[in-house]
Amino acid sequence: MKTILANQVVKIPEGIKVSVKNRTVRVKGPRGQLVRKFQAQLDMEMIGKRRLRVQKWFGNRKELATTILANQVVKIPEGIKVSVKNRTVRVKGPRGQLVRKFQAQLDMEMIGKRRLRVQKWFGNRKELATVRTICSHIENMIVGVTKGYQYKMRTVYAHFPINVTTSQAGTVVEIRNFLGEKYVRRVEMHPGVTCVNSTAQKDELILEGNDIEGVSRSAALIHQSTLVKNKDIRKFLDGIYVSEKTHVGVSRSAALIHQSTLVKNKDIRKFLDGIYVSEKTHVVIAE
């Protein structure tokens, strides 16, 4: 099945000069000039000075699959500093700094101080999907340097109590007596991640850090170190599992409010009075 005509218009911002001749596009801007010749059998022409039209007559599905430009903007809140150089993003905030280098072939640039634009020219379906993915990574970095990330893990055992201790300032976790074994399991946390034993809840670990990937990977390493092998996992449920995912300080405040209204010296199955967490969500700031 063929489409009679498919076209798309590229808007050219102020300060940029674009010229087209024999499918060779020249783009001039503040950082210099780029020239590219396209082999696809397309019609390319300028509409005035601020628009470029690309169209294809009687094209099939594969010929029409390429998107000319896909872009997305990340909004940067107040108090956060973001810089980009050679696809290396640095985010500074109240909790510290995060640096990450992206390998995807994308254009990344700052628009003023409060917006970061990520765009991909002439990408296929998979390449266009990376635009939103990288924007999500940057948004997670912004949340990490402002609120931080906190994972809570609980030890589950039927007979042999699992003994978990931390050492080296919370960067190493030692697990003993798993299924009665004498072997000591040692798990090292990712850089920037600390692990402590909870004082408010028995058999609970609290992992904190600014990088969501570092915190989640550290929790995964602890969980994987206590996987049951050569037994029926439907019966042997011993292990350490993630019980809650939140931000640093948020769950503590909610827990203090809840614990202040605990019913004492009464049947808690009947006296259900108290303050409970009903929903966990994110704050959306309207412009």
Summary of the structure (lengths in Angstrom):
residues: 287
radius of gyration: 27.0
end to end distance: 44.9
largest distance: 86.3
contacts: 737
relative contact order: 0.10
helix: 17%
strand: 42%
